[in-house]
Amino acid sequence: MELTETLAMTPTAAVSGWYFAHPESKYFGLGKISMDQLTDYANRKGKTKAEMERWLSPNLH
């Protein structure tokens, strides 16, 4: 078992966790991250914009 570059577990069959549910729970998706949000987040985390783009690329607008 190992982690990929994006910190996913491989093989996927190795993934486990605790799941909690409630009958009134609601699930939602997040919108895409804009460049101004990415820049702000990188500044607050003390990371470069390029590094944050690499980590958040699937969620960028």
C-alpha positions in Angstrom: 0.0 0.0 0.0 1.3 3.5 -0.8 0.2 7.1 -1.5 0.1 8.6 -4.9 1.4 12.1 -5.7 -2.1 13.5 -4.8 -2.2 11.5 -1.5 -4.7 8.9 -2.7 -4.2 5.4 -1.5 -3.2 2.7 -4.0 -4.4 0.1 -4.5 -7.8 1.5 -4.0 -9.0 -1.6 -2.3 -6.8 -0.6 0.6 -9.0 2.5 1.4 -10.9 2.2 4.7 -12.6 4.6 7.0 -15.4 5.4 9.4 -18.6 6.7 8.0 -21.2 8.5 9.9 -24.7 9.3 8.6 -27.8 11.1 9.7 -31.2 10.9 8.0 -31.3 14.7 7.7 -27.8 15.1 6.4 -27.3 16.9 3.1 -24.4 16.5 0.7 -23.2 19.2 -1.6 -20.5 19.8 -4.1 -18.1 22.7 -4.0 -17.7 25.1 -7.0 -14.5 25.6 -8.8 -11.7 27.6 -7.2 -10.9 30.9 -8.9 -7.4 32.3 -9.3 -8.0 35.0 -6.7 -9.0 32.4 -4.2 -6.0 30.3 -5.1 -3.6 33.2 -4.6 -5.2 34.1 -1.3 -5.0 30.5 0.0 -1.4 30.2 -1.1 -0.5 33.4 0.8 -2.3 32.2 3.9 -0.6 28.8 3.8 2.8 30.2 3.1 3.1 28.2 -0.2 3.8 29.3 -3.7 1.0 29.7 -6.2 2.5 27.0 -8.4 2.5 24.5 -5.5 -1.1 25.2 -4.7 -2.0 24.9 -8.4 -0.5 21.4 -8.4 -2.4 20.3 -5.3 -5.7 21.9 -6.2 -5.6 21.4 -10.0 -8.8 19.2 -10.2 -10.7 22.0 -8.5 -9.5 25.0 -10.4 -11.8 27.1 -12.6 
